[in-house]
Amino acid sequence: MAFVVSSGRLAVTGAGVLPSFAPMPLPAAPWEYEAIWRTQPQVRTVIGFIARNVAQLGIHVFRRLSDTDRERLVDHPLAVLLDAPLPGMTQYRFVERMVSDLALYDNAYAIKLKLDGRVRLLPVPPTLIRPHGGNWVAPDHYETPGGREFGVDQVVHVHGYAPETLTYGSSPIEALRELLLESTEAAKQRAAMWRGGARLTGVLTRPSEAPEWGLKEKQRFREMWRTFSAGGGAEGGTPILEDGMTYVPVGFNPEQAQYIEARKLTREEVSAAYFIPPPLIGILDHATYSNIKEQHTHLYQDTLGPWLVMLEQEIGAQILPDLPDSSGVYAEFNIAAKLRGSFEEQAVAASTATGGPWMTRNEIRARNNLPAVEGGDELIVPMNVTAGGLASPRDTAPEPDPFPKARGLALAKSARPADLGTAATEQQALEAALVRLTERAGRALLTAAGAKADGMPDLLQLWASGHEDRVAQMTALLADHGFRMAQVGAWEVLSVWNEQAEGWSAEAMLAWVMAAAATHAEQHEEAGRKAVAQVQAEGGEDWREALKSAASTWVSTAGMRAVTAGTGLRGFGGCDAAGVSGLKQKIWRTGGPNPRPSHKAQNGERVALDDVFSNGLRWPGDGRGEAKELAGCHCTLDYAKEG
């Protein structure tokens, strides 16, 4: 069963698409797969998604020097050929063409040409070339519609799997034929329903006890209704229903006709045939930031990974042997650029890998396509591993126990930073910085939405496109100011109980501060996303004003978020310093304007340093507490050596 195009409509025939080994004339009209690609938007969306994401990666050429070292080749004939397969053709266009042909036909062809003494690659549509002769293992040659024959060594033929042969692939479209045909027929039926039934939007009913109308009354009401209904009711004013008449709507709306659900189902089935997670192609029913981030990684590992490996190996098998100086040379898609984490994640991973006793600098440089450096083959053993017996330079981070404390850095003296302000000034600086960053992010969203065509764009998609950058910036900002707030809280205790700061180190708090900053950044980001999602759900012609209001609301929550974060980090710093200073008790002090009743009631409450207060918090702003106990809290703690 197959699709053909006749008078602009899809129909079913018994003809196949892929040629057999017997001589068969190529069709004069485009093949069926081309018609499906042109007329089925879901197929075009999925294939375009795969081709564009592969093409934009770029291909690098390397020579392997050893198991741990390699060099990038930019002037090698393979690199030059892939950069410009034909005069005027870019690498992006060439790869996009080959991947699109593979996705649609499961076959992609390119003819090797000799131009100006160099090998060139001419991509050929699968409708214009085919394997011919030979047997199920290999064809004898390739032929084109004009009868031109090309030897097997003159053609680059990349194909997938077919059960009956090793010489060509079987398109995924074959498995989607019935579904696509059903979708087409359903679309025709819905269109016919709207053409034939949409005009009847409702009926007028008149009570049986209403007085009988004569011919004159009927004619008068008919003319009034015709005047109103002309132009959809826009020109006739307000109709007047007499004698208890009512208007009863009839017919179907798009939701009742399941038009949207049907289109979505087709896209989901097509994406499943190509092994693409639905959220990546715009089906966001069950999408969250966390699973979209994971699926972005899966895209280049599980979805596109097999495509990339196949193309890399085909380049090595079919193109590289025709070029000089090919020993140890291979091509590789630049997937590393897409899989790299945020700057903070890369910095943590690199410091652990190069600072720990299990990987050298040259090994990590080789993984990042960088040349070896002199002296880079020696392991670097950090001082804390030698002195403290720790297994990793990051073991100084606090373990996830009920109470974080400073660990392992017993210093004789730790000086207070000269530029550290008071609690009030540092809190004000944190609030101002987070508000400015939130305002800037809101303006960027409004600008991106306003730059789109008329009509409301997909606001959640615009929001998601800047998610990683916003969270990274907010995390860095909160970590910077939060580290200062934690030190302020610590020195409020140290200046009273431990002026020489013996046994205390600010660096021991850094890992906890970074984790808290990341949590607050994600929570603040989620608050903004919910505001945008509400605008998306409500829609309407005034969506721009609604989006401005949502951005303004998000900015107003930034100040509250900064207060919550600052209070929590200040409280953590004080408890950390109290622990190393030998203090045993902590006392809750209610503060700030309009404190909540629960905090007001526990003013003066005293518990052990490692214990929690009656509201479940270890200190004011403790991130483990419920939101109702944290937002806008200005409370503080006092400490004592004995109960």
PLY file of the C-alpha trace (Angstrom):
ply
format ascii 1.0
element vertex 643
property float x
property float y
property float z
element edge 642
property int vertex1
property int vertex2
end_header
0.00 0.00 0.00
1.41 3.41 -0.90
0.58 7.11 -1.14
0.41 8.90 -4.47
-0.65 12.43 -5.32
-3.53 12.87 -7.74
-5.13 16.28 -8.27
-3.49 17.47 -5.10
-4.92 14.66 -2.92
-3.36 11.69 -1.22
-4.64 8.33 -2.37
-3.74 4.66 -1.82
-2.21 2.33 -4.37
-0.57 -1.05 -4.22
2.72 0.24 -5.61
5.96 0.08 -3.66
8.60 2.75 -3.49
12.03 1.17 -3.24
13.34 -0.47 -6.42
14.19 -4.13 -6.72
17.29 -5.45 -8.43
15.46 -6.07 -11.66
15.71 -3.18 -14.15
12.92 -0.72 -13.41
12.41 2.72 -14.98
12.47 5.62 -12.57
9.14 7.45 -12.33
8.79 10.76 -14.11
6.83 12.31 -11.22
8.32 12.73 -7.73
8.16 9.65 -5.58
5.58 9.17 -2.89
7.80 10.05 0.05
8.40 13.48 -1.39
4.62 14.03 -1.60
4.20 12.93 2.01
6.94 15.31 3.16
5.31 18.21 1.29
1.75 17.57 2.51
2.12 16.13 6.03
3.21 18.86 8.50
3.97 16.38 11.28
6.43 14.44 9.10
8.09 17.66 7.97
8.38 18.90 11.58
10.08 15.75 12.84
12.44 15.32 9.88
13.35 19.00 9.95
14.05 18.76 13.68
16.49 15.87 13.21
18.24 17.34 10.17
18.70 20.83 11.59
19.97 19.62 14.96
22.54 17.35 13.33
23.62 19.93 10.75
24.24 22.70 13.28
26.73 20.62 15.28
29.58 20.95 12.83
32.14 18.24 11.96
35.74 18.34 13.19
38.61 16.27 11.80
41.27 14.80 14.09
44.37 12.65 13.92
44.85 10.18 16.75
48.35 10.49 18.23
47.87 8.07 21.13
45.14 6.66 23.31
45.05 9.91 25.31
46.09 12.52 22.76
44.97 13.78 19.38
45.30 16.89 17.25
42.69 18.91 15.38
43.24 19.05 11.61
41.87 22.15 9.93
43.83 21.95 6.65
43.46 18.22 6.00
41.73 17.35 2.67
38.83 15.79 4.59
38.30 18.95 6.65
38.46 21.09 3.51
36.03 18.78 1.68
33.49 18.75 4.53
33.70 22.53 4.93
32.73 23.03 1.26
31.47 19.81 -0.40
30.75 21.84 -3.57
31.65 25.39 -4.56
29.02 27.56 -2.90
27.63 24.76 -0.70
28.17 24.97 3.05
28.71 22.06 5.39
25.38 22.83 7.07
23.42 22.52 3.82
25.21 19.33 2.84
24.63 17.60 6.19
21.04 18.83 6.40
20.37 17.40 2.93
21.93 14.03 3.66
20.18 13.64 7.02
16.82 14.72 5.57
17.15 12.14 2.79
18.08 9.49 5.35
15.13 10.36 7.58
12.63 10.42 4.71
13.89 7.64 2.41
16.33 5.81 4.72
18.76 6.34 1.82
21.11 9.23 1.09
23.35 9.56 -1.98
26.28 11.74 -3.03
28.36 11.40 -6.19
32.13 11.86 -5.92
33.34 14.42 -8.46
36.81 15.61 -9.43
36.86 19.40 -9.78
40.12 21.32 -10.07
42.03 18.22 -9.00
40.04 17.89 -5.77
37.36 15.46 -4.65
33.94 17.05 -4.37
30.57 15.66 -3.20
27.34 16.23 -5.09
24.27 15.24 -3.02
21.67 13.55 -5.22
17.97 13.17 -4.32
17.07 9.48 -3.84
14.36 9.92 -6.48
17.08 10.46 -9.12
19.46 7.60 -8.38
19.20 3.96 -7.33
21.32 0.83 -6.87
21.09 -1.51 -9.84
22.10 -5.07 -10.57
24.36 -7.15 -8.39
22.81 -9.18 -5.61
21.48 -8.74 -2.09
24.99 -8.13 -0.77
26.08 -5.30 -3.07
24.81 -3.62 -6.25
26.69 -3.76 -9.52
26.43 -0.02 -10.08
24.16 2.99 -9.61
22.05 4.54 -12.33
20.19 7.81 -12.88
17.05 8.52 -14.95
19.08 9.55 -17.99
20.76 6.15 -18.14
24.04 7.40 -16.68
25.84 4.72 -14.69
28.20 5.27 -11.77
30.49 2.70 -10.21
30.06 1.69 -6.59
33.29 3.51 -5.68
31.94 6.73 -7.30
28.89 7.00 -5.05
28.55 7.63 -1.33
25.47 5.67 -0.31
24.36 5.89 3.33
21.34 3.80 4.21
19.57 2.09 7.08
18.11 -1.35 7.58
15.90 -3.36 5.23
14.96 -6.97 6.08
15.50 -8.34 2.58
18.81 -6.77 1.47
22.07 -5.10 2.46
21.99 -2.58 -0.36
19.35 -0.02 0.71
17.19 0.98 3.67
13.47 0.90 4.39
11.92 4.25 5.27
10.08 4.79 8.60
7.31 6.33 6.49
6.31 2.80 5.53
5.26 2.16 9.14
3.34 5.45 9.24
1.31 5.01 6.04
-1.98 3.98 7.62
-1.72 6.60 10.36
-0.96 9.40 7.88
-3.75 8.29 5.58
-6.17 8.17 8.51
-5.08 11.66 9.55
-5.64 12.94 6.02
-9.10 11.40 5.78
-10.03 12.71 9.23
-8.91 16.20 8.20
-11.13 15.97 5.12
-14.07 14.89 7.26
-13.55 17.76 9.71
-13.28 20.25 6.87
-16.51 18.90 5.37
-18.21 19.18 8.76
-17.22 22.83 9.09
-18.30 23.59 5.52
-21.63 21.84 5.88
-22.51 22.34 9.52
-20.76 25.35 10.93
-23.37 27.76 9.51
-25.98 26.31 11.85
-24.69 27.70 15.13
-27.99 27.67 17.04
-31.79 27.61 16.94
-34.50 29.84 18.41
-37.18 28.22 20.58
-40.54 29.78 21.51
-42.71 28.55 24.40
-45.85 26.66 23.41
-47.98 29.01 25.56
-46.79 32.10 23.67
-49.48 33.87 21.57
-49.68 32.75 17.97
-48.00 34.98 15.40
-49.64 35.97 12.21
-47.92 36.37 8.86
-47.10 40.02 9.57
-45.43 39.26 12.93
-43.41 36.38 11.48
-42.20 38.53 8.58
-41.25 41.37 10.96
-39.21 39.09 13.24
-37.57 37.35 10.26
-36.37 40.65 8.84
-35.08 41.78 12.23
-33.07 38.56 12.65
-31.68 38.70 9.12
-30.51 42.25 9.78
-28.78 41.16 12.98
-27.16 38.02 11.53
-25.78 39.81 8.47
-21.99 39.95 8.87
-22.06 37.64 11.87
-24.17 40.03 13.95
-21.60 42.82 13.78
-23.84 45.25 11.88
-27.29 44.56 13.30
-26.97 45.68 16.91
-28.60 43.63 19.66
-31.43 41.20 18.76
-34.67 41.37 20.75
-36.19 37.99 21.63
-39.93 38.19 22.21
-42.52 36.14 24.09
-39.98 34.16 26.15
-37.91 33.02 23.17
-34.46 31.48 23.86
-31.39 30.86 21.71
-29.98 27.32 21.91
-26.45 26.77 20.50
-25.95 23.66 18.36
-23.02 22.10 16.49
-19.45 21.38 17.52
-16.52 23.57 18.45
-12.91 22.57 17.68
-12.45 21.10 21.16
-15.56 18.91 20.87
-14.51 17.85 17.39
-11.18 16.70 18.90
-9.32 18.54 16.16
-6.36 19.49 18.36
-6.12 16.04 19.94
-6.07 14.35 16.55
-3.27 16.55 15.25
-1.28 16.05 18.45
-1.70 12.26 18.28
-0.32 12.17 14.74
2.72 14.21 15.76
3.32 11.94 18.76
3.20 8.82 16.57
5.57 10.31 14.01
7.99 11.40 16.75
7.83 7.89 18.24
8.74 6.38 14.85
11.90 8.53 14.86
12.60 8.01 18.61
12.21 11.70 19.54
10.82 12.71 22.99
7.55 14.63 22.38
8.50 17.78 24.41
11.42 18.42 22.03
9.02 19.00 19.13
6.54 21.19 20.98
4.28 18.68 22.78
4.53 20.11 26.28
1.63 18.35 28.05
3.91 16.67 30.60
6.97 18.87 30.26
8.83 20.34 33.22
12.12 22.16 33.39
13.84 19.17 34.92
12.72 16.63 32.33
13.29 19.04 29.43
16.87 19.52 30.66
17.32 15.75 30.83
15.76 15.29 27.40
18.15 17.88 25.97
20.98 15.58 27.07
19.14 12.51 25.77
18.67 14.29 22.43
22.40 14.20 21.67
23.02 10.86 23.37
20.06 8.59 22.60
18.05 10.35 19.85
20.75 11.84 17.63
23.63 9.73 18.94
23.02 6.80 16.54
22.72 9.21 13.61
26.01 10.87 14.47
27.88 7.58 14.90
26.50 6.28 11.60
27.54 9.40 9.66
30.99 9.51 11.29
31.66 5.88 10.37
30.30 6.29 6.83
32.61 9.26 6.28
35.53 7.13 7.41
34.50 4.16 5.25
33.33 5.84 2.02
35.04 9.24 1.76
38.30 9.13 3.69
39.95 6.31 1.61
39.84 8.56 -1.50
41.90 11.27 0.22
45.66 11.43 0.86
47.34 11.34 4.28
44.48 9.42 5.94
46.37 7.35 8.51
44.87 7.82 11.97
42.45 10.46 10.69
38.77 10.47 11.63
35.80 12.84 11.64
33.69 13.65 14.69
30.62 15.80 15.24
31.20 18.57 17.77
28.71 17.16 20.26
30.80 18.22 23.27
29.73 21.84 22.81
26.08 20.83 23.27
26.60 18.56 26.28
28.70 20.91 28.36
27.03 22.00 31.55
26.84 25.51 32.95
30.04 27.34 33.77
29.73 26.39 37.45
29.19 22.70 36.62
32.17 22.67 34.26
34.36 24.40 36.85
33.41 21.91 39.58
33.96 18.91 37.31
37.27 20.23 35.99
38.61 21.07 39.45
37.67 17.63 40.73
39.15 15.85 37.72
42.42 17.79 37.52
42.91 18.37 41.27
42.20 14.86 42.45
44.59 11.92 42.41
42.88 9.99 39.59
43.27 12.07 36.38
46.08 14.18 34.93
45.70 17.56 33.27
46.68 16.19 29.86
43.99 13.51 30.11
41.28 16.07 30.74
42.74 18.30 28.00
42.59 15.41 25.53
38.92 14.89 26.34
38.29 18.53 25.50
40.25 18.39 22.22
43.17 20.41 23.58
46.85 19.59 22.99
49.08 18.20 25.73
51.17 20.56 27.85
54.58 20.02 29.35
54.39 18.57 32.84
50.71 17.75 32.43
51.18 13.98 32.87
51.84 14.23 36.59
49.05 13.74 39.11
48.41 16.75 41.33
47.78 15.76 44.94
46.01 18.55 46.86
47.19 19.55 50.31
43.96 18.50 51.96
44.37 14.98 50.58
47.89 14.75 52.02
47.11 16.40 55.37
43.54 15.37 55.97
43.47 11.92 54.38
40.50 12.89 52.20
39.76 11.13 48.92
38.76 14.19 46.92
39.41 17.93 46.99
35.65 18.39 47.37
35.35 16.28 50.53
35.45 19.48 52.59
31.81 20.09 51.57
29.29 19.44 54.37
27.63 16.04 54.45
23.82 15.91 54.31
23.30 15.50 58.07
20.75 17.35 60.25
23.08 20.29 60.81
25.86 21.72 58.59
29.05 22.74 60.33
32.52 23.89 59.37
34.72 20.81 58.93
38.35 19.88 58.73
39.96 23.35 58.59
41.23 24.16 62.09
42.90 27.51 61.52
44.67 29.45 64.24
43.17 32.72 63.09
40.78 33.89 60.36
40.54 37.62 59.67
37.26 39.32 58.88
37.16 40.63 55.27
37.77 44.36 55.24
35.06 45.03 52.64
32.33 43.08 54.48
29.44 45.39 55.41
26.77 45.15 58.06
23.82 42.79 57.86
21.56 45.65 56.71
23.89 46.90 53.95
24.64 43.40 52.65
20.92 42.54 52.64
20.11 45.73 50.73
22.80 44.93 48.18
21.39 41.43 47.69
17.83 42.72 47.22
18.89 45.42 44.75
21.00 43.01 42.68
18.28 40.33 42.44
15.61 42.92 41.56
17.82 44.37 38.79
18.51 40.94 37.34
14.81 40.03 37.46
13.85 43.29 35.74
16.40 42.64 33.01
15.11 39.10 32.47
11.52 40.36 32.32
12.41 42.99 29.72
14.19 40.37 27.63
11.06 38.18 27.64
8.82 41.11 26.69
11.19 42.05 23.85
11.32 38.48 22.53
7.53 38.15 22.65
6.99 41.53 20.99
9.41 40.68 18.17
7.18 37.81 17.05
4.46 38.05 14.42
0.95 39.27 15.27
-0.81 37.03 17.71
0.39 35.56 20.97
3.55 33.42 20.53
4.34 30.33 22.57
5.35 32.18 25.74
6.44 29.03 27.58
8.76 28.13 24.72
10.27 31.63 24.81
10.66 31.29 28.55
12.30 27.86 28.28
14.82 29.14 25.71
16.39 31.44 28.31
15.93 29.19 31.34
19.50 27.93 31.70
21.10 31.37 31.32
18.72 32.97 33.83
19.23 30.25 36.45
23.02 30.38 35.99
23.06 34.16 36.43
20.75 34.06 39.45
22.75 31.24 41.05
26.01 33.16 40.61
24.46 36.34 41.99
22.89 34.60 45.00
26.10 32.68 45.69
28.20 35.84 45.65
25.93 37.89 47.91
24.91 34.82 49.92
28.51 34.01 50.80
28.89 37.53 52.15
25.63 37.20 54.14
26.82 33.89 55.63
30.08 35.54 56.72
28.14 38.45 58.24
26.11 35.97 60.31
29.24 34.11 61.33
31.11 37.23 62.44
28.12 38.39 64.48
28.79 35.30 66.62
32.59 35.22 66.37
33.02 38.85 67.42
31.29 38.00 70.73
32.37 34.43 71.45
35.50 33.72 69.40
37.32 36.91 68.34
40.33 35.01 66.97
37.98 32.76 64.90
39.90 29.68 66.04
38.77 26.52 64.25
36.54 28.46 61.82
36.97 29.01 58.06
34.66 30.82 55.68
35.64 28.46 52.83
34.08 25.54 54.69
30.66 27.21 54.21
31.05 27.74 50.46
29.66 24.41 49.24
26.53 24.79 51.38
26.09 28.40 50.20
26.36 27.29 46.54
23.68 24.64 47.07
21.38 27.12 48.79
21.92 29.66 45.99
20.99 27.08 43.35
17.82 26.17 45.24
16.70 29.80 45.62
17.47 30.47 41.94
15.31 27.53 40.81
12.46 28.58 43.10
12.57 32.17 41.86
12.69 30.94 38.26
9.68 28.69 38.87
7.71 31.65 40.25
8.32 33.52 37.00
7.40 30.49 34.88
4.07 30.09 36.69
3.21 33.73 36.01
4.02 33.31 32.31
2.09 30.02 32.16
-1.00 31.78 33.50
-0.77 34.40 30.74
-0.35 31.61 28.16
-3.40 29.75 29.51
-5.66 32.82 29.62
-4.64 34.10 26.17
-6.82 36.90 24.80
-6.08 40.01 22.77
-4.61 41.84 25.76
-1.93 39.21 26.35
0.83 41.80 26.04
-0.53 43.80 28.98
-1.01 40.59 30.93
2.61 39.62 30.23
3.82 43.03 31.42
1.81 42.57 34.60
3.26 39.06 35.09
6.80 40.43 34.67
6.07 43.19 37.18
4.73 40.64 39.66
7.85 38.53 39.23
10.03 41.56 39.93
8.06 42.28 43.11
8.70 38.72 44.34
12.45 39.18 43.81
12.71 41.43 46.87
10.85 38.89 49.00
13.05 36.07 47.67
16.18 38.10 48.53
14.95 38.65 52.11
14.23 34.93 52.54
17.59 33.91 51.08
19.55 36.53 53.05
17.90 35.62 56.35
18.57 31.91 55.82
22.21 32.37 54.83
22.85 34.75 57.72
21.30 32.23 60.14
23.35 29.37 58.69
26.58 31.36 59.03
25.82 32.17 62.65
25.08 28.53 63.52
28.24 27.37 61.76
30.38 29.81 63.76
28.55 28.93 66.98
29.36 25.25 66.49
33.12 25.75 66.18
33.06 28.28 69.06
31.77 25.71 71.56
28.27 27.20 71.99
25.51 24.79 73.03
22.25 26.77 72.93
20.45 28.99 70.41
17.58 31.41 71.19
14.98 32.64 68.70
14.56 36.43 68.50
11.49 37.65 66.61
12.21 40.70 64.49
11.13 42.78 61.53
7.86 44.59 60.79
4.65 42.57 61.17
6.17 39.21 62.17
3.94 36.17 61.60
2.09 34.88 64.70
4.05 31.62 64.90
7.35 33.51 65.05
5.97 36.05 67.49
4.83 33.26 69.82
8.24 31.59 69.93
10.24 34.73 70.72
12.83 33.72 73.33
12.43 30.00 72.65
15.69 28.16 73.51
16.84 24.83 72.02
20.09 22.90 71.68
22.39 24.07 68.89
21.79 20.91 66.82
18.02 20.88 67.48
15.11 22.54 65.65
12.65 25.11 66.97
8.94 24.48 67.46
8.20 25.69 63.90
10.54 23.03 62.48
13.32 25.47 61.52
16.99 25.23 62.48
17.40 28.99 62.03
15.32 31.82 60.49
14.96 31.29 56.74
15.98 27.60 56.96
15.31 26.14 53.52
14.00 22.91 55.02
10.91 24.65 56.39
7.57 25.30 54.76
7.20 28.36 52.56
4.69 29.95 54.93
7.40 29.95 57.65
10.14 31.43 55.44
8.90 34.21 53.18
9.92 37.66 54.35
11.27 36.48 57.69
13.51 39.02 59.54
14.05 37.01 62.74
17.52 36.37 64.24
19.23 34.08 66.76
21.16 34.57 69.96
23.53 31.94 71.39
24.65 30.70 74.79
27.24 28.26 76.09
24.89 26.60 78.61
21.18 26.22 79.01
0 1
1 2
2 3
3 4
4 5
5 6
6 7
7 8
8 9
9 10
10 11
11 12
12 13
13 14
14 15
15 16
16 17
17 18
18 19
19 20
20 21
21 22
22 23
23 24
24 25
25 26
26 27
27 28
28 29
29 30
30 31
31 32
32 33
33 34
34 35
35 36
36 37
37 38
38 39
39 40
40 41
41 42
42 43
43 44
44 45
45 46
46 47
47 48
48 49
49 50
50 51
51 52
52 53
53 54
54 55
55 56
56 57
57 58
58 59
59 60
60 61
61 62
62 63
63 64
64 65
65 66
66 67
67 68
68 69
69 70
70 71
71 72
72 73
73 74
74 75
75 76
76 77
77 78
78 79
79 80
80 81
81 82
82 83
83 84
84 85
85 86
86 87
87 88
88 89
89 90
90 91
91 92
92 93
93 94
94 95
95 96
96 97
97 98
98 99
99 100
100 101
101 102
102 103
103 104
104 105
105 106
106 107
107 108
108 109
109 110
110 111
111 112
112 113
113 114
114 115
115 116
116 117
117 118
118 119
119 120
120 121
121 122
122 123
123 124
124 125
125 126
126 127
127 128
128 129
129 130
130 131
131 132
132 133
133 134
134 135
135 136
136 137
137 138
138 139
139 140
140 141
141 142
142 143
143 144
144 145
145 146
146 147
147 148
148 149
149 150
150 151
151 152
152 153
153 154
154 155
155 156
156 157
157 158
158 159
159 160
160 161
161 162
162 163
163 164
164 165
165 166
166 167
167 168
168 169
169 170
170 171
171 172
172 173
173 174
174 175
175 176
176 177
177 178
178 179
179 180
180 181
181 182
182 183
183 184
184 185
185 186
186 187
187 188
188 189
189 190
190 191
191 192
192 193
193 194
194 195
195 196
196 197
197 198
198 199
199 200
200 201
201 202
202 203
203 204
204 205
205 206
206 207
207 208
208 209
209 210
210 211
211 212
212 213
213 214
214 215
215 216
216 217
217 218
218 219
219 220
220 221
221 222
222 223
223 224
224 225
225 226
226 227
227 228
228 229
229 230
230 231
231 232
232 233
233 234
234 235
235 236
236 237
237 238
238 239
239 240
240 241
241 242
242 243
243 244
244 245
245 246
246 247
247 248
248 249
249 250
250 251
251 252
252 253
253 254
254 255
255 256
256 257
257 258
258 259
259 260
260 261
261 262
262 263
263 264
264 265
265 266
266 267
267 268
268 269
269 270
270 271
271 272
272 273
273 274
274 275
275 276
276 277
277 278
278 279
279 280
280 281
281 282
282 283
283 284
284 285
285 286
286 287
287 288
288 289
289 290
290 291
291 292
292 293
293 294
294 295
295 296
296 297
297 298
298 299
299 300
300 301
301 302
302 303
303 304
304 305
305 306
306 307
307 308
308 309
309 310
310 311
311 312
312 313
313 314
314 315
315 316
316 317
317 318
318 319
319 320
320 321
321 322
322 323
323 324
324 325
325 326
326 327
327 328
328 329
329 330
330 331
331 332
332 333
333 334
334 335
335 336
336 337
337 338
338 339
339 340
340 341
341 342
342 343
343 344
344 345
345 346
346 347
347 348
348 349
349 350
350 351
351 352
352 353
353 354
354 355
355 356
356 357
357 358
358 359
359 360
360 361
361 362
362 363
363 364
364 365
365 366
366 367
367 368
368 369
369 370
370 371
371 372
372 373
373 374
374 375
375 376
376 377
377 378
378 379
379 380
380 381
381 382
382 383
383 384
384 385
385 386
386 387
387 388
388 389
389 390
390 391
391 392
392 393
393 394
394 395
395 396
396 397
397 398
398 399
399 400
400 401
401 402
402 403
403 404
404 405
405 406
406 407
407 408
408 409
409 410
410 411
411 412
412 413
413 414
414 415
415 416
416 417
417 418
418 419
419 420
420 421
421 422
422 423
423 424
424 425
425 426
426 427
427 428
428 429
429 430
430 431
431 432
432 433
433 434
434 435
435 436
436 437
437 438
438 439
439 440
440 441
441 442
442 443
443 444
444 445
445 446
446 447
447 448
448 449
449 450
450 451
451 452
452 453
453 454
454 455
455 456
456 457
457 458
458 459
459 460
460 461
461 462
462 463
463 464
464 465
465 466
466 467
467 468
468 469
469 470
470 471
471 472
472 473
473 474
474 475
475 476
476 477
477 478
478 479
479 480
480 481
481 482
482 483
483 484
484 485
485 486
486 487
487 488
488 489
489 490
490 491
491 492
492 493
493 494
494 495
495 496
496 497
497 498
498 499
499 500
500 501
501 502
502 503
503 504
504 505
505 506
506 507
507 508
508 509
509 510
510 511
511 512
512 513
513 514
514 515
515 516
516 517
517 518
518 519
519 520
520 521
521 522
522 523
523 524
524 525
525 526
526 527
527 528
528 529
529 530
530 531
531 532
532 533
533 534
534 535
535 536
536 537
537 538
538 539
539 540
540 541
541 542
542 543
543 544
544 545
545 546
546 547
547 548
548 549
549 550
550 551
551 552
552 553
553 554
554 555
555 556
556 557
557 558
558 559
559 560
560 561
561 562
562 563
563 564
564 565
565 566
566 567
567 568
568 569
569 570
570 571
571 572
572 573
573 574
574 575
575 576
576 577
577 578
578 579
579 580
580 581
581 582
582 583
583 584
584 585
585 586
586 587
587 588
588 589
589 590
590 591
591 592
592 593
593 594
594 595
595 596
596 597
597 598
598 599
599 600
600 601
601 602
602 603
603 604
604 605
605 606
606 607
607 608
608 609
609 610
610 611
611 612
612 613
613 614
614 615
615 616
616 617
617 618
618 619
619 620
620 621
621 622
622 623
623 624
624 625
625 626
626 627
627 628
628 629
629 630
630 631
631 632
632 633
633 634
634 635
635 636
636 637
637 638
638 639
639 640
640 641
641 642
